[in-house]
């Protein structure tokens, strides 16, 4: 393989598609429940979870986590099970 082919192969290996979990505002869940859910399911710190909850409250939606497709699907299912409104994008 030439150097160019090796570099191209390395770049293709590193570039992976990233998926995100979008959290939507609702009028059902309390701030405390949303914050606790983000800490438990998304591994956020309490401060990070609180900031996400506030952004969702004021903006209507916010990307709360990004990563590999399977991981984002599993986390979104856990959030849906807790009554939150999310979508993998």
N, C-alpha and C positions, 0 to 999 in steps of 0.2 A: 504494500500500500504506500502511496505517496503521502507526503506530509499534509497536503491539502485534503486528501481523503480521510486521513486520521483526524484532522481538525473538524471536518464536517461531521464525521461520525460522533465525535465527542460532543459537539454542539447539539446534535439531534438527541443524544442521550440525556443531556442536561435539561433541555427544553421539554417540560411536561405541561400538560394542560392543567390549569388551576381552576377549581370550582369554589364558589362562595355560598355562605348561608346568609340570606337576606331575612331580617326580622322586621315584621310589620307591626305598627301600632294597633292596639285594640283598646276597648273600653271595658274589658273583663278582668284582665290580670293586674294585680297590684305591682307597684314598683319592687317591693320586697321579693315577690315571687319571681319576677323576671330576673332580678339581680341574682337571686339564689340559683335559678336555673342556668344562667350563664356561667356562674362559678362552677356548678356541678357538672354540666354537660360540655361546656366549651373551654374549661380550664382557665377561665378569666380570673384575675385578681378581683377582690370586691370593688376596688376603685375603678378598674377597667369596666367591669360589669355595670356599675352605676353610671359611668359616662355613656356607655352604649344605650342604656335604658333611657337616659335623658335625651340623647340624640333622636332615638326612635320616637319618643313622645312628641318632640317639637318638629321633627322633619317628616314623620310618618313611616319611615323605613330606614334601615341602615344595614350594611354588610358587617356582620358580627364575627365572622370566622372565614378563613380561606385555607384551602389545602387540597389534598387528593380527593378525587371524586367519591370513592367508597367511604372514606372517613367523614366527608361532609354529609353524605346520605345518612349514615348511621347516626350522626349527631343531630341532624334535622329530624329524624324519626323520634329520637329521645325528646327533643323540644316539642314536637307535635303531641307526643304522649302526655306532656305536661300542660297542654292547652295553649301553647304559644302558636302564633301564626308565622310560619317560616316558609321559605322556598329556596331550593338549591339553584343557583344561577351560574 
